[in-house]
Amino acid sequence: MRFIAYVDEAGDEGFGKLAEQGPTAQSSWFAIGACLVSDDDDKLLPVWRDEILRQFPKKRTLDLHFRDLKHDQRVQTCLMIAQRPIAACVVASNKVTLLTHPKREIFKKKQHLYNYLTRFLLEGLTHACKRKAELEGDGQASLRVVFSRRRGTDYHAMREYLEFMRDGREVMKPVRTIDWSVLSPSDIAVENHSKRAGLQIADVFTSALWHAIEPNGYGFCESRYARSLATRLIKRRGQRLDCGLTLVPAYGKTPLNNEQTEFVEWIRCYK
């Protein structure tokens, strides 16, 4: 069984200005997320994207970008995507915890946090592909990953990072690993957001989950979008938390306010 994952991000990687307020302030959370489809359904993504855009006749651009939508348009978009056979996986880093992290200087290096979260993301995606193939096929699965092009990201370095992990050269072995029978480091590509409907849908998933845990300028989180999409989050042993939505640090170790805790607990219990 062949699958394709489209990857986008929400928030920013920096954490040097977390304490500041105003337009220069950095987000408290940085998220990387993906939408996952079968090879057969991949060709339907532009059709599904266009169905959403037809709901907004006054929208001038031909691509779907979550940040450009009004609240009611975001709700409608999430409800429509939730009706399609599209799986999703999002990994979110609480950057506030990096301020006192013993490896703080390492995480300040360019692209380090992005690559670190990508590892968690690919663990969840390859597990989901393998599980699907075991349940519905002969157990054989392959995954191709398409990243949204972002300024300053070295995708050649990312491939080398993946090869480093695949070859078992890490000093500290992870508890969970990427299933290398499903993914080869050579099977990653980079495309512009405007060119691929899959990247635009990945943007919706990632941004929706990010808004559920990232406080806005008034200190409130907006979880309605994410709740609409919860049924599409992938599961591991029946649980969407730590699979469809993964927090770094893990739930119970990362500081959350009451609103964030209520949402994450809702995801944990969602069936």
C-alpha positions as CSV (number, residue, x, y, z in Angstrom):
1,M,0.0,0.0,0.0
2,R,1.4,3.4,-1.0
3,F,0.8,6.6,1.0
4,I,1.7,10.3,0.6
5,A,2.1,12.7,3.5
6,Y,2.1,16.5,3.1
7,V,3.9,18.5,5.8
8,D,3.5,22.1,7.0
9,E,4.1,24.1,10.2
10,A,2.5,26.7,12.4
11,G,4.1,29.2,14.7
12,D,7.8,29.9,14.7
13,E,10.9,28.1,15.8
14,G,12.5,31.0,17.7
15,F,12.4,31.4,21.5
16,G,14.6,34.3,22.2
17,K,11.7,36.8,22.5
18,L,9.0,34.7,24.2
19,A,8.6,37.1,27.1
20,E,8.0,40.1,24.8
21,Q,4.6,41.4,23.7
22,G,3.4,42.9,20.4
23,P,4.1,42.2,16.7
24,T,7.7,41.0,17.3
25,A,6.7,38.5,20.0
26,Q,7.3,34.9,19.1
27,S,4.8,32.1,19.5
28,S,4.8,30.0,22.6
29,W,4.3,26.8,20.5
30,F,5.8,25.6,17.3
31,A,3.9,22.8,15.5
32,I,4.7,20.6,12.5
33,G,1.8,18.6,11.1
34,A,0.9,16.4,8.2
35,C,-2.1,15.1,6.3
36,L,-1.8,11.5,5.1
37,V,-3.7,10.0,2.2
38,S,-3.5,6.8,0.1
39,D,-1.9,7.0,-3.3
40,D,-5.3,6.6,-4.9
41,D,-6.9,9.5,-2.9
42,D,-4.0,11.8,-3.5
43,K,-5.4,12.8,-6.9
44,L,-8.7,13.8,-5.2
45,L,-7.1,16.4,-2.9
46,P,-7.3,19.2,-5.5
47,V,-11.0,18.4,-6.0
48,W,-11.7,18.5,-2.3
49,R,-9.7,21.7,-1.9
50,D,-11.6,23.3,-4.7
51,E,-14.9,22.3,-3.1
52,I,-13.9,24.2,0.0
53,L,-12.8,27.3,-2.0
54,R,-16.2,27.4,-3.7
55,Q,-17.7,28.0,-0.3
56,F,-16.0,31.4,-0.3
57,P,-16.8,33.1,-3.7
58,K,-15.3,36.4,-2.6
59,K,-11.9,34.9,-1.9
60,R,-9.6,36.1,-4.6
61,T,-6.7,33.7,-4.3
62,L,-6.9,30.2,-5.7
63,D,-5.0,28.5,-2.8
64,L,-6.3,27.6,0.7
65,H,-4.4,29.3,3.5
66,F,-5.7,29.0,7.1
67,R,-4.4,32.3,8.3
68,D,-6.2,34.2,5.5
69,L,-9.6,32.7,6.5
70,K,-12.2,34.3,8.8
71,H,-13.4,32.4,11.8
72,D,-16.6,31.1,10.2
73,Q,-14.6,30.1,7.1
74,R,-12.2,28.2,9.2
75,V,-15.0,26.3,10.9
76,Q,-16.6,25.4,7.5
77,T,-13.2,24.3,6.1
78,C,-12.5,22.0,9.0
79,L,-16.0,20.5,8.9
80,M,-15.6,19.7,5.2
81,I,-12.1,18.2,5.6
82,A,-13.4,16.0,8.4
83,Q,-15.7,14.3,6.0
84,R,-12.9,13.1,3.8
85,P,-10.6,10.0,4.2
86,I,-7.6,12.1,5.2
87,A,-5.6,11.2,8.3
88,A,-3.6,13.7,10.2
89,C,-0.7,13.9,12.7
90,V,0.6,17.0,14.5
91,V,3.6,17.5,16.8
92,A,3.7,20.6,18.9
93,S,6.7,21.9,21.0
94,N,6.1,24.1,24.0
95,K,8.9,26.5,23.4
96,V,8.7,28.0,26.9
97,T,10.2,24.8,28.2
98,L,13.3,25.4,26.0
99,L,14.2,28.5,28.0
100,T,15.5,26.3,30.8
101,H,16.3,23.2,28.8
102,P,19.8,21.8,29.5
103,K,20.4,21.7,25.7
104,R,19.0,25.1,25.1
105,E,21.9,26.3,23.0
106,I,21.5,23.3,20.7
107,F,17.9,24.0,20.1
108,K,18.8,27.6,19.2
109,K,20.7,26.3,16.2
110,K,19.1,26.8,12.8
111,Q,16.6,24.1,11.9
112,H,17.4,21.9,14.9
113,L,13.9,22.1,16.5
114,Y,12.3,21.6,13.1
115,N,14.2,18.4,12.5
116,Y,13.7,17.2,16.0
117,L,9.9,17.5,15.7
118,T,10.0,16.0,12.2
119,R,11.3,12.9,13.8
120,F,8.3,12.5,16.0
121,L,6.0,13.3,13.1
122,L,7.6,10.6,10.9
123,E,7.4,8.0,13.7
124,G,3.6,8.5,13.9
125,L,3.1,8.5,10.1
126,T,5.1,5.4,9.4
127,H,3.4,3.5,12.2
128,A,0.0,4.5,10.8
129,C,0.9,3.4,7.3
130,K,2.3,0.1,8.5
131,R,-0.8,-0.6,10.7
132,K,-3.1,0.2,7.8
133,A,-1.3,-2.2,5.5
134,E,-1.4,-4.9,8.1
135,L,-5.1,-4.6,8.6
136,E,-6.1,-4.2,4.9
137,G,-3.3,-5.6,2.9
138,D,-0.2,-7.8,3.0
139,G,1.6,-5.7,5.6
140,Q,3.8,-3.9,3.0
141,A,3.6,-0.1,3.0
142,S,5.6,2.7,1.5
143,L,5.4,6.5,2.3
144,R,6.4,9.5,0.3
145,V,6.7,12.8,2.2
146,V,6.3,16.3,0.6
147,F,7.4,19.2,2.7
148,S,6.1,22.8,2.3
149,R,9.0,24.9,1.1
150,R,10.1,27.3,3.9
151,R,12.8,29.9,3.8
152,G,16.1,28.9,5.3
153,T,15.4,25.1,5.6
154,D,18.1,22.8,4.3
155,Y,16.3,19.7,3.1
156,H,19.6,18.0,2.1
157,A,20.6,18.3,5.7
158,M,17.3,16.8,6.7
159,R,17.9,13.8,4.5
160,E,21.3,13.3,6.1
161,Y,19.7,13.6,9.5
162,L,17.2,10.8,8.6
163,E,20.0,8.7,7.2
164,F,21.9,9.2,10.5
165,M,18.9,7.8,12.4
166,R,18.2,5.0,10.0
167,D,21.8,3.8,10.2
168,G,21.6,3.6,14.0
169,R,24.4,6.1,14.7
170,E,22.6,7.9,17.5
171,V,24.3,7.8,20.9
172,M,21.0,7.6,22.8
173,K,18.5,5.2,21.3
174,P,14.9,6.5,21.1
175,V,12.0,4.7,22.7
176,R,10.1,4.8,19.5
177,T,11.6,4.9,16.0
178,I,10.6,5.6,12.4
179,D,9.7,2.4,10.6
180,W,12.4,2.4,7.9
181,S,10.6,-0.5,6.1
182,V,8.0,2.2,5.2
183,L,10.1,5.3,4.6
184,S,13.4,5.9,2.8
185,P,15.2,9.2,3.3
186,S,15.3,9.5,-0.5
187,D,11.5,9.6,-0.6
188,I,11.1,13.2,0.6
189,A,10.4,16.1,-1.6
190,V,9.8,19.9,-1.3
191,E,7.1,21.9,-3.0
192,N,5.6,25.4,-2.8
193,H,2.5,25.7,-0.7
194,S,0.5,27.2,-3.5
195,K,1.3,24.4,-5.9
196,R,0.0,21.4,-4.0
197,A,-3.5,21.0,-2.5
198,G,-2.1,18.5,0.0
199,L,0.2,21.1,1.5
200,Q,-2.8,23.5,1.8
201,I,-4.8,20.8,3.6
202,A,-1.8,20.0,5.9
203,D,-1.8,23.7,6.7
204,V,-5.4,23.5,7.9
205,F,-4.7,20.5,10.2
206,T,-1.6,22.0,11.6
207,S,-3.0,25.5,12.2
208,A,-6.2,24.1,13.6
209,L,-4.3,22.1,16.3
210,W,-1.9,25.0,16.9
211,H,-4.7,27.4,17.6
212,A,-6.1,25.0,20.2
213,I,-3.0,25.4,22.4
214,E,-1.5,28.8,21.3
215,P,-2.9,31.7,23.3
216,N,-4.0,34.6,21.2
217,G,-3.3,38.3,22.0
218,Y,-5.9,38.2,24.7
219,G,-4.7,35.0,26.3
220,F,-7.4,32.7,24.9
221,C,-7.1,29.5,22.8
222,E,-9.5,28.5,20.0
223,S,-10.1,24.8,20.0
224,R,-13.2,24.6,17.9
225,Y,-11.3,24.0,14.7
226,A,-9.3,21.2,16.2
227,R,-12.3,19.5,17.7
228,S,-14.0,19.4,14.3
229,L,-11.0,17.6,12.9
230,A,-10.3,15.2,15.9
231,T,-11.8,12.2,14.2
232,R,-9.1,12.4,11.5
233,L,-6.2,12.2,13.9
234,I,-4.3,8.9,13.7
235,K,-4.3,6.5,16.7
236,R,-1.9,4.2,18.4
237,R,-3.5,1.5,20.6
238,G,-6.8,3.4,20.4
239,Q,-5.3,6.7,21.6
240,R,-5.0,9.9,19.6
241,L,-2.8,11.6,22.1
242,D,0.9,10.9,21.7
243,C,0.1,9.8,18.1
244,G,-2.3,12.1,16.2
245,L,-1.4,14.9,18.6
246,T,2.0,14.7,20.3
247,L,3.2,17.3,22.8
248,V,6.9,18.0,23.4
249,P,7.5,17.7,26.3
250,A,4.8,15.0,26.8
251,Y,1.5,15.6,28.4
252,G,1.9,15.7,32.2
253,K,5.4,17.2,31.8
254,T,4.7,20.3,29.8
255,P,3.1,23.3,31.6
256,L,-0.5,24.0,30.4
257,N,-3.1,26.4,31.5
258,N,-6.7,25.3,32.3
259,E,-7.9,25.9,28.8
260,Q,-5.1,23.9,27.2
261,T,-5.4,21.1,29.7
262,E,-9.1,20.8,29.1
263,F,-8.5,20.5,25.3
264,V,-5.6,18.0,25.6
265,E,-7.6,15.9,28.0
266,W,-10.5,15.9,25.6
267,I,-8.3,14.6,22.8
268,R,-6.9,11.9,25.2
269,C,-10.4,10.7,25.9
270,Y,-11.8,11.2,22.4
271,K,-12.9,7.9,20.8
